[in-house]
Amino acid sequence: MNELILGDCLEVLKTIEAESVDLVYLDPPFFSNRNYEVIWGDSGEMRSFQDRWSGGIDHYISWLKERVMEMHRVLKPTGSIFLHCDWHANAYIRVYILDKIFGERHFLNEIVWKRTTAHGNSKRLGRVYDTIFYYAKSTAHQYRNLTTDFSEQQLARYKQDEQGYYRAENLTSPGKARQFEWRGLWPGENRSWAYSLQQLEIFYEQGLILLQKDGRPRKDGLKKYLHDTAGAALQDLWTDLVLAPTNGERIGYPTQKPESLLKRIILCATDESNVVLDPFVGSGTTVVMAHKLNRSWLGIDQAETALKVSQQRLQQIGWANIKEAL
Ligand SMILES: C[S@@+](CC[C@H](N)C(=O)[O-])C[C@H]1O[C@@H](n2cnc3c(N)ncnc32)[C@H](O)[C@@H]1O
């Protein structure tokens, strides 16, 4: 696959074989009633796309619905869709498009992605997040459990030594199952050692037991290192992937999304060599990340400038199959 295609995604989607795609990520116009324009580089070239809907929300929803129906068709039964939107139309999109086409029972998550830091506003709260709806084509959808790094708050509960971050855990538990003296210590009344004598000795020999001043073990002194612990399971609130205005990843395309966001989505929903499709590819973030992660990919956009930017980004990471026409 691995192709950038110029055109309205509706027409292009119709040419794609049914049940051939593992993941669709789409970041369509949001019904913002704005034109997005930026002046690009030293040449002053204008790059833009329109998000204006003269027929109002009904027009927008029927326009998008027609395209999402085709996306549903091309997804494999194990596939899934991530639809990126914001407050302008998210309520309509969930109820009138995704629930209708994919079915309420195939709703998986409403991901809240914090896209920017605080916004000052005198008459309402700052709007700092986008919504990403995650739906499966069927209950057989594939999902890879992801973990995230520990937050500063979580790390604060850990101490550090030359081996890394650790937390001290209790060596005893309630009950009387394992009451014996170990290195001059009893577990306590109605308490039991949580491990066998043999295991306690292994911990001791491995230097995993903190000691009291008198040299005896501490009952709450079992060192558990962070690097031996799985990260925190990924939740649906993503506050750690803001693309700062000064980030070197920015190429000047309005509405460009961070690579880290697409990386997370692609890793959640696909395996290597699976097929990733972005029908509104813009500056190419999805296909760049799919390429880096060894997935097959297809990017569609009706704007030639978008495909040129995507092509440049792909070239920078070694994609050689460039069509002269772009
Ligand atoms: C919000 S931007 C996508 C940004 C992208 N996710 C990124 O990281 O750069 C939406 C894109 O959809 C394109 N677009 C709008 N209507 C389209 C259509 N009918 N078919 C294909 N592309 C379309 C626009 O040209 C624009 O590049």
PDBQT file of the ligand as one rigid body, heavy atoms in Angstrom, charges set to zero:
ROOT
HETATM    1  C1  LIG A 401      -7.619  19.059  10.424  1.00  0.00    +0.000 C 
HETATM    2  S1  LIG A 401      -6.682  18.829   8.965  1.00  0.00    +0.000 S 
HETATM    3  C2  LIG A 401      -5.782  17.332   9.271  1.00  0.00    +0.000 C 
HETATM    4  C3  LIG A 401      -4.516  17.577  10.056  1.00  0.00    +0.000 C 
HETATM    5  C4  LIG A 401      -3.663  16.333  10.269  1.00  0.00    +0.000 C 
HETATM    6  N1  LIG A 401      -4.233  15.407  11.211  1.00  0.00    +0.000 N 
HETATM    7  C5  LIG A 401      -2.258  16.694  10.702  1.00  0.00    +0.000 C 
HETATM    8  O1  LIG A 401      -1.735  16.198  11.712  1.00  0.00    +0.000 OA
HETATM    9  O2  LIG A 401      -1.648  17.526  10.011  1.00  0.00    +0.000 OA
HETATM   10  C6  LIG A 401      -7.950  18.355   7.855  1.00  0.00    +0.000 C 
HETATM   11  C7  LIG A 401      -7.505  18.072   6.436  1.00  0.00    +0.000 C 
HETATM   12  O3  LIG A 401      -8.625  17.556   5.708  1.00  0.00    +0.000 OA
HETATM   13  C8  LIG A 401      -8.514  17.969   4.361  1.00  0.00    +0.000 C 
HETATM   14  N2  LIG A 401      -9.834  17.811   3.759  1.00  0.00    +0.000 N 
HETATM   15  C9  LIG A 401     -10.944  18.551   3.944  1.00  0.00    +0.000 A 
HETATM   16  N3  LIG A 401     -11.977  18.034   3.265  1.00  0.00    +0.000 NA
HETATM   17  C10 LIG A 401     -11.520  16.925   2.637  1.00  0.00    +0.000 A 
HETATM   18  C11 LIG A 401     -12.110  15.925   1.820  1.00  0.00    +0.000 A 
HETATM   19  N4  LIG A 401     -13.390  15.992   1.458  1.00  0.00    +0.000 N 
HETATM   20  N5  LIG A 401     -11.346  14.894   1.377  1.00  0.00    +0.000 NA
HETATM   21  C12 LIG A 401     -10.030  14.816   1.728  1.00  0.00    +0.000 A 
HETATM   22  N6  LIG A 401      -9.419  15.739   2.495  1.00  0.00    +0.000 NA
HETATM   23  C13 LIG A 401     -10.151  16.770   2.957  1.00  0.00    +0.000 A 
HETATM   24  C14 LIG A 401      -7.984  19.376   4.459  1.00  0.00    +0.000 C 
HETATM   25  O4  LIG A 401      -7.342  19.730   3.236  1.00  0.00    +0.000 OA
HETATM   26  C15 LIG A 401      -7.011  19.276   5.638  1.00  0.00    +0.000 C 
HETATM   27  O5  LIG A 401      -5.709  19.035   5.193  1.00  0.00    +0.000 OA
ENDROOT
TORSDOF 0
